[in-house]
Amino acid sequence: MPTRTSRLGVPTNILAAFAPVAVAAFAAFAFGGYYAGLIPSLLADNLGVHSPTAAGAIVFEAYGAGAVAVLATRRLPSRAAMLWGLALVVPGTAGLLLARAESSLAALAATSLVGGAGFGLCYRGALQVVQRIAPDDRRAEVVSCFLLACFLGNSLPVVG
């Protein structure tokens, strides 16, 4: 059996369609990365909650809201899901700032639902767009580039 070389790449003829989708996924995953990486610190430093269980519950709430949003909107077209997801990530991010400024666990819980749903919708919609625009013979390398944008969004803003 011949070996295949794995590679990353986006064909130039779909680059204009791919770039905004990758940026959207980066933004959504930046929100998700914040939750996974920084919620325990926000709870402890700003809200006085030092329980790992509470931190896990807030992260679970956000990611659970994303999963429910994905399942509940299966009939929503991919582009609409991506755009609605981005639209929900914005107030989700603003809610994080409000929860921090007001030291409000209720605001954090509410924003977890909104931002988490946006994260899930954006990811689902963006991945579907990438699947649709990628040529059959290069789908794996295009999806790999998309996932690279997701993982960079998940980690770079948290580190920065």
Secondary structure, DSSP 8 states (H G I E B T S, - for coil): -----------GGGHHHHHHHHHHHHHHHHHHHHHHHHHHHHHHHHH----HHHHHHHHHHHHHHHHHHHHHTTTS-HHHHHHHHHHHHHHHHHHHHHHHHHT-HHHHHHHHHHHHHHHHHHHHHHHHHHHHHS-GGGHHHHHHHHHHHHHHHHHHHHH-
